[in-house]
Amino acid sequence: MEHNKYPIHTLNANITAILSKIITADIPGCINNGLSNEIRFIDECSYITCPAEIVPSGLNGECYVKLSSAYCQFLWLLCDITLKTIDCNIILQECEKSGITIEDFNAEVKQILNLPKDEVRKLIRLKYPNINIDQYLDYLRRTPDITQIPELQKEIAIDFELLFELTNDSVNIEKFTQIKFTGKYTEKVNAMYCYGIAFVLLHELSHFSLGHLNKSEEENDEREADIAAFWELYGNLCELEQFTANCGMLCVMYSLLFLNPSMKGDGIHPSEELRIFELYEQIKSDNDKYALLVIHLFDIWISFNNIQSYSKKDDENTDATIRRIIEFLTTYKMSLNDK
């Protein structure tokens, strides 16, 4: 992968490293059978036309994958907004429950991290007996990046502005140079994004390996490619990597809903809400946090599209909220199609 106009290409090598671990996808075998090993970037300094596509080359009989640089940048921004705001909201809710301010929380975190290692571990084990201590410490070290609320609000406002830009006809590339890909918290965002793009590329690869290119396109081909790409990632990663990858895949599925606000079908791809919740059904029992992520992404989508017809209910459990989101999306799509 080569460096292009959008700064997101800084992370291309990370995606290549992920794909190199997916042994069962047999990428070398696919290349031997006529798949080009070159990713051809499109939308390098424009808005999103098509997120990704595998197409035959008329010159040498090979197939190659087209990947939208603008879409890659869009997905990273969506991951950044999602991860930072969901964790910040959780911290704020915990502060409210405990009757402390965010400043109190930051001071407490600083105090904990300044304690000797053994004391910190003992303290965490007493408070959270079932938690992975190393993961929790890693989380505490990252929290200053999202608990300086005024700075976070500015970052998120910029992210939203850039998201809108990528879906419009006119894009000012210079605006994207302000994006930073460094920092303790941003490392998590980067990983989520990279697994998401790896999933997109494995989806396109699956069309090749499953023989979909040798016949007319069908909606079921897309479902098969989704399932194959999911299992390629899920089956080749350790538990911690699986969690990050699953979050990245959910962001990919939601990004397609962001890019099709009218929810109009094309006769080939399953509707976006079906793809979101088919993936969610595969992973929901692994970790309760996936439900929170699905709900939070939906809230961001509602805000992004200024949809007023959905009302939140703070007192219902996550399962009830998920069911209500599914019902809303089904009804909302029908209302759009009736217009």
NORLIN-V767111 format. One record per residue. N is the residue number from 0. RES is the residue in one small letter. PHI is phi in whole degrees, -180 to 180 (999 if undefined). PSI is psi in degrees with one decimal (NA if undefined). NEAR is the number of other C-alpha atoms within 12 Angstrom. Layout:
BEGIN
<<N RES PHI PSI NEAR> <N RES PHI PSI NEAR>>
END
This chain:
BEGIN
<<0 m 999 132.9 22> <1 e -104 161.6 19> <2 h -78 134.1 17> <3 n -129 -158.7 24> <4 k -70 -47.3 26> <5 y -72 141.0 36> <6 p -66 -15.3 28> <7 i -57 -23.2 37> <8 h -66 -10.7 33> <9 t -54 -29.9 26> <10 l -97 6.8 34> <11 n -58 -41.1 30> <12 a -63 -33.1 20> <13 n -64 -38.3 24> <14 i -68 -43.0 31> <15 t -58 -40.2 26> <16 a -64 -39.4 17> <17 i -64 -48.1 32> <18 l -62 -31.7 32> <19 s -67 -19.3 21> <20 k -87 -13.3 23> <21 i -87 75.9 29> <22 i -62 -41.2 21> <23 t -67 -17.0 24> <24 a -71 -17.9 35> <25 d 50 54.1 21> <26 i -61 -42.9 28> <27 p -58 -39.3 19> <28 g -64 -39.7 17> <29 c -65 -38.5 26> <30 i -65 -41.1 20> <31 n -63 -27.3 14> <32 n -94 8.7 19> <33 g 117 9.4 24> <34 l -92 127.2 30> <35 s -68 139.3 26> <36 n -86 7.0 24> <37 e -102 128.5 20> <38 i -86 125.1 28> <39 r -99 114.9 26> <40 f -82 137.3 32> <41 i -120 174.1 25> <42 d 53 44.4 30> <43 e -73 -25.0 31> <44 c -144 36.2 29> <45 s -139 -174.2 29> <46 y -77 175.9 30> <47 i -78 126.2 34> <48 t -101 -53.7 25> <49 c -144 125.1 25> <50 p -55 -50.1 37> <51 a -163 154.3 33> <52 e -163 142.5 29> <53 i -105 129.1 35> <54 v -136 151.3 26> <55 p -78 146.0 21> <56 s -94 128.6 17> <57 g -73 -13.4 9> <58 l -84 -50.2 9> <59 n -122 7.4 11> <60 g 81 -2.5 13> <61 e -77 162.9 22> <62 c -110 147.8 33> <63 y -140 158.1 32> <64 v -99 129.2 34> <65 k -98 132.1 32> <66 l -129 128.3 34> <67 s -78 119.2 35> <68 s -61 -39.4 39> <69 a -64 -39.4 43> <70 y -65 -42.7 43> <71 c -56 -45.3 48> <72 q -65 -39.3 48> <73 f -60 -46.8 42> <74 l -63 -41.3 46> <75 w -62 -44.0 45> <76 l -62 -41.3 41> <77 l -64 -41.9 49> <78 c -62 -41.7 46> <79 d -63 -49.3 42> <80 i -60 -47.4 42> <81 t -65 -52.7 40> <82 l -67 -44.7 42> <83 k -69 -41.7 39> <84 t -75 -35.1 34> <85 i -67 -42.2 30> <86 d -71 -37.2 30> <87 c -64 -42.8 31> <88 n -61 -41.0 24> <89 i -63 -43.6 22> <90 i -63 -44.0 30> <91 l -63 -38.8 26> <92 q -65 -41.1 17> <93 e -65 -38.6 17> <94 c -62 -43.2 20> <95 e -63 -42.9 15> <96 k -62 -39.0 12> <97 s -85 -7.3 13> <98 g 72 31.4 13> <99 i -122 163.8 17> <100 t -91 168.8 20> <101 i -65 -30.6 28> <102 e -66 -40.0 19> <103 d -61 -42.5 19> <104 f -61 -47.1 27> <105 n -61 -40.5 27> <106 a -65 -39.1 19> <107 e -66 -42.3 21> <108 v -62 -45.0 26> <109 k -60 -42.5 19> <110 q -64 -43.8 17> <111 i -62 -45.1 23> <112 l -70 -17.9 26> <113 n -89 -7.4 16> <114 l -75 157.4 17> <115 p -59 149.7 12> <116 k -54 -46.2 15> <117 d -63 -39.5 14> <118 e -66 -41.5 15> <119 v -60 -46.6 25> <120 r -63 -41.0 23> <121 k -64 -42.0 17> <122 l -64 -45.6 21> <123 i -67 -40.1 25> <124 r -65 -35.6 18> <125 l -68 -41.7 13> <126 k -79 -40.6 14> <127 y -130 82.4 15> <128 p -62 -25.4 13> <129 n -103 8.1 11> <130 i -89 152.2 17> <131 n -78 111.1 16> <132 i -63 -43.7 22> <133 d -63 -41.3 15> <134 q -65 -40.2 15> <135 y -67 -39.7 24> <136 l -63 -41.6 25> <137 d -60 -42.3 18> <138 y -62 -45.4 24> <139 l -61 -38.8 30> <140 r -66 -25.7 24> <141 r -88 -21.7 28> <142 t -58 -31.9 37> <143 p -57 -24.5 30> <144 d -69 -20.7 30> <145 i -122 1.3 37> <146 t -109 5.6 32> <147 q -91 87.0 24> <148 i -57 -47.2 23> <149 p -59 -42.4 13> <150 e -66 -41.2 15> <151 l -63 -42.3 25> <152 q -61 -39.2 19> <153 k -64 -45.7 15> <154 e -58 -46.2 25> <155 i -68 -38.1 28> <156 a -62 -41.3 20> <157 i -65 -43.5 24> <158 d -57 -45.6 32> <159 f -63 -41.6 29> <160 e -60 -42.5 23> <161 l -71 -33.8 36> <162 l -59 -47.9 37> <163 f -59 -41.4 27> <164 e -59 -39.5 27> <165 l -72 -13.0 39> <166 t -105 2.7 31> <167 n -102 168.0 18> <168 d -70 -25.3 15> <169 s -117 125.6 16> <170 v -123 131.3 24> <171 n -101 100.8 23> <172 i -58 -33.0 25> <173 e -58 -31.3 15> <174 k -62 -26.1 19> <175 f -83 -10.6 30> <176 t -70 -16.3 18> <177 q -77 -10.5 16> <178 i -69 133.4 26> <179 k -111 136.0 23> <180 f -109 16.5 25> <181 t -116 163.3 16> <182 g 120 151.1 17> <183 k -59 -43.6 21> <184 y -76 -38.2 31> <185 t -63 -27.5 29> <186 e -58 -38.3 26> <187 k -70 -39.9 33> <188 v -61 -46.6 36> <189 n -57 -44.3 41> <190 a -64 -43.2 38> <191 m -61 -44.8 41> <192 y -62 -46.7 45> <193 c -63 -41.0 41> <194 y -66 -35.3 46> <195 g -61 -46.9 44> <196 i -69 -35.0 50> <197 a -59 -40.3 40> <198 f -63 -43.7 42> <199 v -59 -45.9 45> <200 l -68 -38.0 44> <201 l -68 -32.2 45> <202 h -61 -47.3 38> <203 e -67 -39.7 41> <204 l -60 -37.7 47> <205 s -64 -35.1 35> <206 h -58 -38.3 40> <207 f -70 -52.2 38> <208 s -71 -25.7 31> <209 l -89 -0.1 25> <210 g 79 18.0 20> <211 h -68 -23.4 26> <212 l -78 -9.5 27> <213 n -94 9.1 15> <214 k -149 177.4 11> <215 s -71 150.4 12> <216 e -70 141.1 17> <217 e -136 153.1 19> <218 e -61 -35.6 20> <219 n -65 -26.1 20> <220 d -60 -40.7 28> <221 e -67 -40.3 33> <222 r -63 -44.8 29> <223 e -62 -40.3 28> <224 a -68 -38.3 34> <225 d -60 -48.9 37> <226 i -64 -45.0 31> <227 a -63 -45.4 29> <228 a -64 -40.5 38> <229 f -59 -49.6 43> <230 w -70 -30.0 28> <231 e -61 -45.2 34> <232 l -71 -54.1 39> <233 y -58 -39.7 36> <234 g -80 -10.6 21> <235 n -112 7.0 22> <236 l -119 154.3 24> <237 c -76 172.0 15> <238 e -59 -44.5 15> <239 l -65 -41.5 19> <240 e -66 -37.2 23> <241 q -58 -43.2 29> <242 f -61 -48.7 29> <243 t -63 -41.8 34> <244 a -64 -43.1 41> <245 n -63 -39.4 46> <246 c -63 -41.8 49> <247 g -63 -40.9 45> <248 m -66 -39.3 48> <249 l -63 -38.3 50> <250 c -64 -38.2 49> <251 v -60 -49.8 46> <252 m -62 -41.0 40> <253 y -69 -33.6 40> <254 s -60 -33.1 41> <255 l -67 -33.3 36> <256 l -69 -38.6 34> <257 f -61 -38.1 35> <258 l -83 -7.9 31> <259 n -131 66.0 26> <260 p -62 -24.9 26> <261 s -78 -13.0 23> <262 m 57 31.5 27> <263 k -82 133.8 24> <264 g -80 159.0 21> <265 d -112 5.9 15> <266 g 81 -6.0 13> <267 i -119 -46.9 16> <268 h -92 139.6 26> <269 p -61 155.7 27> <270 s -63 149.0 30> <271 e -59 -41.2 35> <272 e -66 -32.6 36> <273 l -65 -42.0 27> <274 r -67 -39.1 32> <275 i -59 -51.0 41> <276 f -83 -19.6 31> <277 e -67 -40.0 24> <278 l -67 -45.2 33> <279 y -57 -41.4 34> <280 e -60 -32.1 22> <281 q -69 -30.2 22> <282 i -118 -9.2 28> <283 k -60 -31.8 25> <284 s -77 -12.1 14> <285 d -73 -35.3 18> <286 n -162 131.1 20> <287 d -63 -20.3 19> <288 k -68 -21.3 25> <289 y -65 -36.3 35> <290 a -64 -43.1 33> <291 l -62 -38.9 29> <292 l -67 -44.3 39> <293 v -60 -43.6 42> <294 i -66 -43.1 35> <295 h -67 -41.5 35> <296 l -62 -38.1 37> <297 f -63 -43.0 39> <298 d -61 -39.8 29> <299 i -66 -41.5 30> <300 w -62 -43.1 31> <301 i -59 -45.8 25> <302 s -66 -45.0 17> <303 f -59 -37.8 26> <304 n -99 4.7 21> <305 n 52 47.4 14> <306 i -87 121.4 19> <307 q -98 -11.2 14> <308 s -84 -0.4 15> <309 y -110 130.1 22> <310 s -116 132.8 15> <311 k -77 148.5 22> <312 k -124 106.6 15> <313 d -73 -17.3 10> <314 d -95 1.5 9> <315 e -94 156.9 12> <316 n -78 169.5 16> <317 t -65 -37.7 23> <318 d -61 -42.5 21> <319 a -66 -38.9 18> <320 t -65 -43.0 26> <321 i -59 -45.8 31> <322 r -61 -40.3 18> <323 r -69 -35.2 22> <324 i -64 -45.0 32> <325 i -60 -45.5 26> <326 e -62 -42.0 18> <327 f -64 -46.5 23> <328 l -62 -38.9 30> <329 t -64 -47.2 20> <330 t -68 -41.7 18> <331 y -63 -42.4 25> <332 k -63 -42.1 24> <333 m -62 -39.9 17> <334 s -67 -35.5 15> <335 l -69 -39.8 16> <336 n -71 -22.6 14> <337 d -78 -15.1 11> <338 k -76 NA 9>>
END
